[in-house]
C-alpha cells in the first residue's frame, strides 16, 4: 500500500549513522528539533538501513509553519551535528528516484507512530535491537515524494582521509620542532557559551572560518552544548583533557577536534579523573578518555594527527590556573561609568567570572557588580576589574563566547563567604547528571534552569526516549526529574518509579513552576 502523497508539505531527511551505539549523543544534538523554538512538525517518520547502519529521519513541515526562515533552523541543527541532510524536492528527477529507489528501499524498518524526532529515533533503535535478537523486521513501503529543483542542497558530511594507522602527538626535542606554548593552546574552558537548550547545540564541533594556525581545538558535549576544553595529551588511543566541570567515571562522551581544515568527531569512555586535590592544585580538572574508534572516526583522527605532526606541532600540558572555573548562566548586574549593565556570568571561579553583558565594557576598567545568589538572601556586591575581552572576531575564530573576564578586587567579608559557598554548590552540581522527562516546552525550561546552575542534564519527551536514555549508559544518571504534566494514563508515576528504581536512581515528580526544579533536585542530591 502506497503512502498518501501530500505535495504541499516540505520534506527533509536527516541521515543518522550508528544510531544504536551513539543514541545518547543523537538525543542531545537533535533535541532542539522538538522544542518550542523549532518549527512545528506536521509529520515525522523513521527508517533504518541495516547495510549502512544508518537511521533516516523524515521531517515534514507545513510551509506556513516554516515562514520566511524556511528550513534554516533544521539545516543549522544538521550542520552543527555534522550529519547529512537531503531535501528530496530540491533533487533532480534522477537523483530523487535514486534516493527513493536505493536509499529508502534498503531500509527494513519504517516508524510513523511517533510525534517527535527523539521519539521516532528511540523507537527505531528499540525495534532494531529487537530485530537483531529475533532476526525479524517488517518490510518498508517505499515513500513517494514530488520532484523539482536541483541537486545543490544534498548535504553530506565531509570525511577526512587518514594516511597512517597509529599517529600520536607527544613532547619532542627542541627546535626545529615547534611546541605548543601557553599562547597556542586554546584556553577556552572559561569561556563556554551557554545558550538555552531551546536552540540547536551551542557549539559546533568545528571552528568556523580561519582558525589560528598551529592550534588544535577541542570540545566535548555536555548538556547539549559543545564545551571548549584544553588538551593535555592526544593520540589514536585516547586523550587527556582539562576542563572546569568533569564528566563522571565510565561516562560515554563525545569529543570534537579541529586542526586547520581537519576535524574529527570521536566517542570514548572516561577512564580516569583527577582528584579534588589535584584539581584545586592545578586550577583545572583533568579527565582521560579512551577512544572507541569506528572506521570513519579513525580516518578523521589519523588525518588530523598526521597534519599536526607534519606541521611540527606537539602538545605540551597547559600551565596550572589559580582556581577552577565552572560553566553556568547566572544573571549579574554591572555598574559602569555609563550606568547599569545587565548580563550573564558564563563561568564562575573563586576570584572572578566571565560575563556576557548587554553592552560593551572597557578593557582594564574598574566597575561594580551585584548578583542574587541561590541562597534566597540579599544580593552580594563588590568591585572588579575587566582583565580580558573576547571579541566577536576572536570568538568566531576560536569557537569561544563573546564576553569579558572580570577579576574581583574587593567584596565584604560576608559577601565573600557567601560567594565561596555558592561556588561550592556549583561544584557539587557540576559532578551530577540529571535525566528529565517532560513535554518539549517544559523540557526546554527545566533543562535551561538546571544547566544554568551547573548540572549536567539530558532529557526525553516521550516514554521510549526516556527508557533509552535511562538504559543507554553503563553508569546510571544521578537523579531523574519527571514533570507531572507529562504523565498520562499510559505513563504513570509508578511506571516511572519502577524504571529508575531498577537502577537505584532517585526520582522525583515536579508539580507547578519549573523554577522549583533547582530546589527539588538540590534537596534530592543533598547539594548544600
N, C-alpha and C positions, 0 to 999 in steps of 0.2 A: 504493500500500500504506500503510495507516494505521499509525502507530507504536503500540507497545504502551502502554496506559494503566496507570500504576502509582499508584493512588489514594493509597496511604499515604505517598508522598513529598511533601515540602513544596517548593513551587516559588517562584522569584523570577526576574525578568528585569531585567538591567541594560541601560540604553539608552546606547550609546556613540557620541556624534557625532564625525564626521570621523576615523574610525579610521586611515585611511592617513596623513593629514597629521600626526597627533599621536600616532603609535604609541608613541614612546619615553615620552611623558608617561603614556599609559594603562598601559603596562607598569609604570611606577613606582608609580602610585597604586593599581593593582589587585593588586600583588604580594602584599599582605597576605592575600589570599584563598587563596593557595597555600601558606602557611606552616603550621607545626605549631600555631600559636596559633589558626588559623581552624578552624571546624567542618569535618570531613572531607566532601568531596563524594561523593554517590552517583552523579551523572551531571552532565555539563556539555555544553551544545550551543551552537553559534554560528550566527547568521543575519546576512544582510546585506540592507538595504533600499537599493537604488540611488537611488530617488527622493529620499529624505531624507538620503542618505549617512550612514547610521547602522548600526552593528552592534548586535545584540541578543544578550546572553549569557544563556542559560537555565541557571539553577543549580537542582539538585535535591538535597535533603538528607533523610536518614532522621531522623524526629523524635527517636529515641533518641540520635543523634549530636549533635543541637542542644541537648538538655537543656532546663533551665529558661530559658536565655537566648534560646531560640527563634532568631529571625533578627536579633537586636540587633547582633551583630558585622557582619553583611553590611550592615545598614542604616547603621551608623556609617561603614563604608567608602564607601558610596554618598553619604552626606551630606557627608563630608569631601572627596570628589572632585567634589561638586556635579553628580551625574549622576542621571537619572531611574531609578526602581525601581518595578516593577509586580509585585504578588503576585496572580496570577490567582485563587487560591482565595478571596481576600477581595473580589473584584468581584461585582457583581450579575450575574444571568444575562445581561442585555442587554449590559453592559459587557464581560463575558467573551467573548461571541460577537463583539462588535465588535473586541476585541483579536486574537482568533484569525482572524476573517474578514478584517479590514482590515490590521492591522499585520503579522502573520506571513505572510499570503498575498501581500503585496507583496514579500517577501524572495525573492531569486533564488538565494541560496546557503544551504545548511544543512551544518554541520560537526558530526559526532558521533563522530569517531575520536580525539579528544584527551582527556586525563585531567586537565588543569589549565586554569584561567582564562586564564593567559598563553598557554598552548599553543593554545587554541582561537581566541583573538583573533589570534595570529600567523598561524595557518592561514587564517582568514577574510581577512586583509589580503593574504596571498600569493595566494590564489585570486582575489580581486577584481582585483589587479594583472594577473594572467594573463588574466582575463576581459576586462579593458579592452583588453588587447593583441590578443586574438583575437576579442572580441565574442561569446564563448561562455560560457554559465552554465547550470548544471543546475537544473531546476525544484525548487521546495520542496514537500515533502509536508506539508500542514497538520498542526499538532500539536493534539491533543485534550486538554483539561485539565478537571478537575472544577470545578464551580462551587459556591460557598457564600459566605456572609458578605455584607459591604457593600463599598462603593467607597471607604471612607475611607483606605485605605492605598495609593492610587495616588499615587506620588511623582514629581513632575516638577520640574526646576529652574526657578527663577523668573528671568525675563529682564527687565532694566530697559529702559525705552524711552528713546531719545535724542531730543533736540529740535533739534540743530544738526549740521552736517556737520564743522565744524572748530572745536574749542574747545581752548584751551591755558591753562595757569597759568603766569604769569610775574611777575617783580617789577613792582610797580605804585607809583604815587605815594603819599605819606604819607596818614594817615587822611583821610576815614573808612574807606578800605580797611584791612583787618586783615592783617598779615603773620604768618606762622608763625614764632614765635621758637624758641629752643632748648628751651623747656619744652613747646612744642606738637608738635615733631617727635618721632616715636616713636624713641627711642634704644634700638633693640631688637636690633641685631645681636650685642650682647654677651650676650644672654640667651636664646639659642636652646635650646629643649628638644630633647634628643637621646634619644628613646626607641628601644629596639631595633626593628629592622625586622620583627620577628615580630608587631608590632601594626600597625593601619592607619596611614596617614600622620599624623605627629605634630601638624602644624599645619593647621587648616582654613583654606582661602583666604578666610575671612571672620572678623570679630571677633564673638564671642558676646556678646549682650546688652549694651545700654547703652554703646556706645563713647563715648570722651571727645569732646565737641563740638569741631569745628574741627581735627580731626586726620585726615589721610589715612594709613591704614596700608598697608604694602606688605610682600610676602613673595615669595621665589622658591623654586622646587622644587630641592632638592639632596639626593641620596642618599635619595630617598623621603620627605624631611622638608621642611615649609614653614619656611624660614629667614627670620625677620624682618630687614628691611633698611630703610635710611633713604633718603629721596627727595631728590635734588638738583635735578631738573627733570622735568616731566611734561607731555606733550601727546598728541594723537592720533597723532603721528608716532613717538614713542618716549619713552624716559625715561633719565635719568642716575641711577644707584642706587649707594649706598655700602654696603659690607659688609666683613667681615674676610677671607672666603675667596671669591676670584673664580672665575667660570666661565672658559672659555677662548674665545679669538677664534673666531668663526664657530659657536660652540655655539648650539643652539636651547634657549631657556629659557622656562619658564612663570612668569609674574608674576601675582600676585593682589593686587588693590587694593580697599580698602574706605573709604568715606566715609559716615558715618551709616548709612542704610538701603540705600545704593547699593553694589554690588560689581561688579567686572569681573575676568574671568579671561582673560589675554592671552598669546599666544605671540609670541616675537620672536627675532631673531638678534643675537648680541653683535657689535657693530661697532667698539667701542673699549674699551681697557683702560688704566687708569692705570699708569705705570711704577713700578718698585720705589722709585725716588727720591721720586716724588710720593706714593706710599702711605705711606712712612715719614715724610714731612714732615707729612702730614695726619692720620696715625693711622688711616686707613681707605682701602680700595681702592675705586676708582670704576669702574663699567662702564656702557657705553651700550648700550641695547637698541633696535633698530629694529623696531617692531611690525609684525606681519603680521596684519592685522585681517580676519576674515570679517564677515559681516553682524551676527551675534549679538554678537561682541566689540566691534564698532564702536558698536552701540547701547548696550551696557553702559558702555563707557568714555565715550562722549559724555554719557550721563545723569549719570555720576559727576562729570565735569569741569564740566558745567553747574550741578549742585547746589553744587559747591565755589565756583564763581565767583559764584553767586547769594548765597552766604554771605560774600562778600568775602574769600575765602581765597586767598592766594598763597603760593608756596613760596620760601623763602629758603634757600640752601645751609646745611647744618648746620655748626657750628664744628668746627675740627680737634680731634683727640684726641692724647694724648701718644704712644700706641703702638697698633699694630694688634692685633686680637683674633681668634682663630681658634676655630671650633667643634670640640669634641672631646667625649668622655665618658670622662674619666680618673679612676680611683679615687684618693681622698685620705683622709687621717685628720686630724681636727681635735682639738686638746686644749683643752677649755674648763674653766671652774671647776667644772663638774658632771661632768667626766670626758671620756673619749674619745668622739668622734662620727665615724662613718663617713659618707662622701658621695661625690659625683662632681663633678668640675670640668666644667662645660658649655661654658665657653670659657676660654681662657688668653691672657695677654699677658705682656710682659716684666716688668711690675710688679704683676701680680695675677691673679686668676681669679674667675670667677663660679661658685659652688658650690650644689649641691642636697644639703643634709645630711639625715641620717635624723632629726635632732632640731632644734628651733628654736635659733637663735643670738640673742644680744643685740646690737642695733644699737649701734655705736660701742665695742664691747668689743674687748679685745685677746686673741688666742689664738695657740696654736702650731699648726703644720701640718707634715705629712710626706707624702711621695709617693714611690713606687717608679717611677722613670722607665723608659724603654725601652732604657737602655744596659747593663742587666744588673748594675749596681753597687748598693751600699747605698742606702737611701732618702735623699733630701735632706730638710732640715728648716729651720724658721725661725719667725718670728713675723709676724703680720699683724693688721690692724685691719678690723673689719666696717664698711664705709662705705656699704652700700646694702642695702635689703631690698625685694624684690618680693613683696608679699603675695599671697595667693590671690585676693583681690578684684581687685587691680590686674592680676594675671595673666589673669584671666577677661576683664576689660575690654579690655586692650591686646593679648591674644594672646601674652603672654610666658610664660617659665617661672618658677615659684615658686623663690626662692632668695636668695642673699646675695652681694654683691660684696665681695671681700677685696682690700685693698691691702697689699703686702708692706712690712714695717717693717725687718726685718733677717734676713739669712742669712749664712752664712760665705762667704768669697770663693770657695772651691772649689765649694760648692753653687750659688752664683750663676752661675758659669761653666757648670756642668752644666745648669742651668735654661735659660740662653740657648742652649746647643747643642740642648737639647730643643725649644725654640721654633723654632729654625732648621729642624729636621727636620719639625716640624708644618707650617711654612710651605711647605716643599718638597712635602709630601704634598698640601696643600690645592690645589696647582696641577695635580694629576694626577687623571685619571679612569680607573677600573679596571672592566672588564667581567668578570663571574663566571658560569661555567656550573656548576651543581650541582643536586642534588635539593632540594626545598623546605626540608627541615630543615637540610641543610648550607648552603644558600644563605643562610638567615637568620643562621646562625652566622658565616659568612665575611663577610657584609655588615656585621654589627654589629662584628666585630673590626677591619675596615679603616676603617669610618666613625668609630669611636671614636678613631682615631689621626689623623684629619684628611682621609683620602682621600675623594674623591667617587666613589661606587660605584653601579653598577646591575647587574642580573643577569637570567638566564633559567634556566628549569627544564626546558626541552626544546630540541632542536636547532632547531626552527622559530623559536622566540623568540630564540635566540642569533643566528641568521642575520639576523633583522630588526633586532636591536639593533646588530649589527656593521656593517650596511649602511645603517642608518636616518639617520645623521648625515653632514653634509658633511665634518666633521673626525673621523677615527677616534679611538677611545679610545687612551690612552697605554700600556695593558697589558691583557692578558687572563689570567685565572686560572681554570683548569679543575680541578675536584675529580676525582681519579682514580676514586672510587667511582661517579661519574656516567657514566663511559664505558661503552659497550656494544659488541657486535659491529657494530652499525649506526652507532655514533658512536665512531669510533676516534681515537687520538691523531693519526694522520696526517691524517685529515679535518679535525680542529680546527686543526691547524697550517697546513694549506693555506688554510683560511678566513681566518685572520688574516695569513698571510704575503702574501696578495694585497693587503693594505692596509698592509703594513710595520708591523704591530703585534706587539711582542714577546709571546710566550705561554709560560706555564709550567703544568705539571701538579703539583698538590699531593697528596701521599700522607700519610695519617695525621692527626694532631691539627690542627684549624683554627687553633690558636694559632700554628702555624708560618707562617701566611699572611703575617703582617706582615714577618717577616724575609725571606721569599722575595720578596715584592713590593718591599720596600726595596732588596734587592740587585739585582733586575731593573731598577729605575728609578734606581739609583745615589743613593739617599737616604742621606746620611751625617751 
